[in-house]
Amino acid sequence: MADLKGVKMKRSLILGIISAASLSLLLLFAVGYRGQGEEDGGVFKIEQSADGEVLTRYLSPLQGSQDVVEFYGYTGGGPNTGFEKSDSCVLIPYRGPDGVLSLVVILDRNGNGSGGTARLTFSGLPQGATVALRDDDTDFRDTMNFNPPNASFKWSWDAAFGDGVVISNLGDSFQLKVKPSFEEGISNWEVLSGDFQNPERIELDLGASLTAQSSTNRPPSASFEISPMPLVNQPVTFDASSSEDPDGRIVSYEWDFNGDGQFTVSTEEPKVEHSYKRGGEYLVSLRVTDDSGTQSVYTQRLEIEDILARSNREISAAYVTPGSSFRVEVEITSRVQLSGLGLEENLPEGWALRPISNDGAAFKEKTNRWVFVDALEAGEKRKIIYEVDVPPAEQMVTTSLPRGIDIKGRIYSASPQFEQSVEGESELRLSEVLPIRSVIAHYDRQREAIDLRMGGEINDSQLRWAADMWVTDEIVPNSGGELVTFPKMKELVFYNSRGLPAGEEFERADVPGYEVRRNIFTQLPFNFVLLSYRSKLSGEDSGEQYEGDYFNVQVTIKASGRQMIGVGLEESLPEDWEMKPVDNGGAFYKQSTQQWVFPEPILPGGQRKVSYKVRVPQSEEKGDYEIQGRFSEYWSDYTADVMGDTAVQVVDSLPVKVVISRWNVEEGNLDLSQGNSITYDQVKRALSFWLEDEVVPYTGGETVSFTDIKEIVAYWLEGKPINQSLE
């Protein structure tokens, strides 16, 4: 297929477009003739005439790896080649691995055919031709008379079944004729040619005979390219230089530019020019003829655009309020040379237009029209910029708000003459209040005011302002009393990260690949949190404080597959437990709701970590407590539970072995900074507790039992931490 070099068109290849009412087809298939340096060179031609016209085509048999009988695949009452079609007769010239040429005839399709009756009569068959397979030869309704050079076949088959025959050993040289008679059930007749994996299907006339004969000529191939981009009333070059004849030369190029079947332009050169007065879709066909009189046709659809200039309008705000101002930019790109180009913009009554940049055009204020006083060359761009002042509410023609507003416009050209609507953005919403997204995107932080003339993208400074309002629960100005919620904060992050205008919609993404895991780090093993334990501090913080009632938490978020945008994290603690952030991982953090929003995307393979400290109230009751959390992403609107550690155990006393592992022998008291391994000095102190039946502090009045001392000694001797079991 030709490379159209960027030309916008539907790339469909249509070869041999022939109506059933007027058909004359000469088809040529590769046969056993070997020559011209190819193992299977040469062709044979099949001629079908109707309405007195003849068309020559050169086609090739399907080259298969199976014996022709295996290829036919007779099972279930019919053929199973994979090329069957319901209510169709399909001819398949087939060459197997043995090099023998066969003709496979298939009628209807197993499973969903309607059944029918058909007859094919052959004359001129080679003397060596044979019937390699006769489908369902026990059906009394079927008849066969095979006596080369003549033969006839009659089939009758039931619904949901197929039928057919395989004629083999056609040889290298022959001239035969096939006469069809499709009495019932066949509404389509076609022949296959070319690539076994994707053969071409050529429709035949149901009532016309075929004649076939061997030939050594190889057909020419037709193709063409088009340049430049096809536009109405502009010359288009059709270049058929890529057409070729493998065993001769092309002597004529004929063109049908409108798909009416008439080749009205004939040249000996491959290049021609043609122009179209109207835009639309056209069927263009090239017919090439070689020096042996053989022809090939190449057809493709061509779209002629009637747009000679492109225009695009951008509006700075999707929402406006009474008394506000916004900016409009209209860019015009010429596709051909334009003279006398004009622009007209239509605004609602009472809305004032103020030009900012006319880019070389003269502007008439009364009519909101511009005219460019110089010509625009093909590809040249011009941009008109203006601002619009919306009247105050009391001066509005209508007071019904909110309502939609349309800005409409047209561009005009005197030469070539045309007019068309301005493309791009045209709709905006007039309302007394603004959506939060619009407020953030148009907030001027230096002036501390909303300016709808600003671009509609949310910048980093505006995002930080939104985060401040989210954290402090501050009402968003001009929003009608709205607050920045957790979902809205993630939305604002998404629009900032993607650089999307505030008024633009987007498509949700698939669920991302991710891993979100929580790790809890308590000072004691078994996730114990000890109440009522005081430690002495020195220096400026001298005095006593509770030390055993806090623990640390870390949540890790990992991305895989794609980047994650608008990521949020929520952690939920038991009532009255205090959370103090240690490292927010670059996220915005809201203390009152224990929520984080990450302003930057998490790239594939990247991760973010959030760390915080939790303090348990001294008044808390003993027992097991859980921390719950949710991960979310705005882009996919997906949420999931945080996995990993969830539980801690609040206690006011400890097992004996835990106290011993944390005993500061020199100070003679509990020291939570000690690790889980028991030292020799701690063993000696445990022995002292045991021998003297002394109560062990922080155990709730427990002494060291015989079992306890054995375990303590064993942990010391084996060097195992006490949070592991002894074997």
C-alpha positions, 0 to 999 in steps of 0.5 A: 500500500502506498505511503501517503506521506501524512495525508489524512485519509482512510487507508483501505485497499480495494482491488477489482471493485466490480458490480454484480450487474456489470462484471468481466473478470480475467483472473490468473493463478500461478501454476506449475510452469517453472522459469524466470528464476523462480521455483513456481513462476508463471500464472494461469488466467481465468476469464469471466465475461459479463455485459461484454466487458473483460478485466484481466487480473493476475493472482496466485494459488494458496501455498499450503503445508498440508496435502490437499485432502488434509487441507480440505479437512472433511469432518462433521459433514463438510469442509473445514479449511477455515476459508468457508463462508455461509451461503457462498461458493468459494474456489481455492486454487491450492498447491501442497508441499508436493507441488501438485496444483488442485482446485478446491470447491467449497459450498456453504459452511458447516454450523450456520449455512442455510443449505442449498443446491448447486451445479458446476460443469467443467470442460477442457480439464487436463487428461491427468486430472483426478478427483482427490476428494468427493464430499459426502459421496453417500448422499443420493442427491449428489451426482458426479460425472467425471471424464476429462476433458469434461466433468459435472458435479451436482450437490444438495446439502442441508442447513448447517452443513457444507459440501464440495469437491477437490479436483487435483493434478491440473498440470502445467498447461491447460485451458478449461471452462467452468459454468455455474448454476446456483439454484438455491442457497448460494448468494455469493461466488468468489475465488481466493488468491495470494497469501495463505494467512490472509488471502484476497477474496475476489467476488465473481458474477453468479451467472457468468462462466469462467475460462482458465488457461495457463500463462507465463506472463507475470502481472504488473503491480499498481500503486500510487502516492499523493502529495501534498495534503489534499485540499479543495480547489488545490492541485493534488499530485498522484505519483504512480512511480512505485508501480512496476512490472516484474517481467516487462514494462508498464506502457499506460497509466489510467486514472479514475478520480471519482470512483465512477468506474470510468478511467478518463485520464490516460498517460504514459507517464506515472505522474498526473495532477488533479483538483477537486471542487468540493470536499469529501471522500473520493474513490481513486483508482489507478489501472496500469497495463504492461507490454503484454496487455495485462492490467492491474488495478489499485484503489484507495479512498481519498479525503479532500478537506474543504477547510483551507484554514485552521482556527482554534479558540482558547478561553482562560476560564471555564467559569466566570462571575458577574463583574469579572474579566477573562481572556480569549486567544484565537489562533488561525493557521493558513493551509494555503495562501490566503488574501483578505482574511477576516475574523468575527467574534460574537459575545452575549449582549452587554459583554465588552471586548477589549483587544490586547493583540491584533497581530497585524489585523485592523479591528472594528470595535462596533462589530468585533471584527478583524481584517488582516491587511496582508496575505498569509502564506501557507502554514503561516499562523496569526493570533488575536488576543482579547479580553472580555468584561462581564457586566455586573449582575445588576446589568445582566440581561438575564438574572437566572444563574448559573447558565451556560454561555457560548462564544461563537465566531467565524473566519472569512477569506476573500481569495480563495473564497470561504467562511467557516466557524472558529474551532476550539473552546466556546462554552463557559459557565456564568455563575455567582460562585466558582468551583474550587478548582477554578478559584485555585487556578486563577488565584493571584497570590501576589495580589491576593485576588482571583483573576480569571484572565490568568491561565487555567492551570494550577501552579505550585504556588497556588497548590500550596495555597490550597494545601494551607486552606485544607490543613486549616479548614479555611473557606475558599473565597468566591466558592460559596462557603466550600472547603478543600476536602481530602478528595478535592486536595488530591484532585488539585494535586492531579491537575497540577501534576498533569498541567491540565486546565481547571475546566478540562475533564480527563479519563480515569486510569486503570488501577496502578501497581502498588504496595502500601505497608505499615511497620510498627516499632515499639520499644518493647518486644511483642508490640508491648506499650508500657504505661506508668513507666517514668524515666529521669531526664537530665540537662534542660529537660531534667525531671521525670516523664512517661517514656514507655507509652509511645511507639513509632510507625512508618508507612511505605508506598511503592509504585510499579507499572505506571506513575501514581498521581494524586496519592493520599494516605489516611491513618486512624488511631484509637480515640485520644491517642496522640499522633506526632509526624516525624517525616511526612515524605514530602506530603502535605499533612493535615493533623486534625484528620491524620491525612497526607496528600503527596504533591509529586507523582510517585514514579514506577519503582519509586516510593514515599515514606511517612513516619510518625510517633504515637503516644498512648494516654496513661488513662488507657485501659489494657488490651489490644488496639489496632491502627487502620489506614487507607491508601488512595489515588485520584487518577484511578479513583482507587482506594485500598487498606494499608497492609502490614502491622496493625496491632499493639498491646497496651500493658501496665506490667511485663513478663519477667524475661522482658524486664530482665532483658531491659534491666540496667544493672548499673542503675538498678532500674528498667531501661527501655533503650536496652535490646532484646538480648540478655547479657551475663550481668542481667543473668546474674541479677535474675539469679539474685531475684530468684534466689532471694524470691525478690519481686521483679519491678514492673511485673505486677508483683511477680518473682523469678520462677524456676521456669523463668530462670531456666529460660533466661539462662537458655536465652543467654547461652544460645544468644537468642533475642527474647522475641524468638522462641527456644527450640 
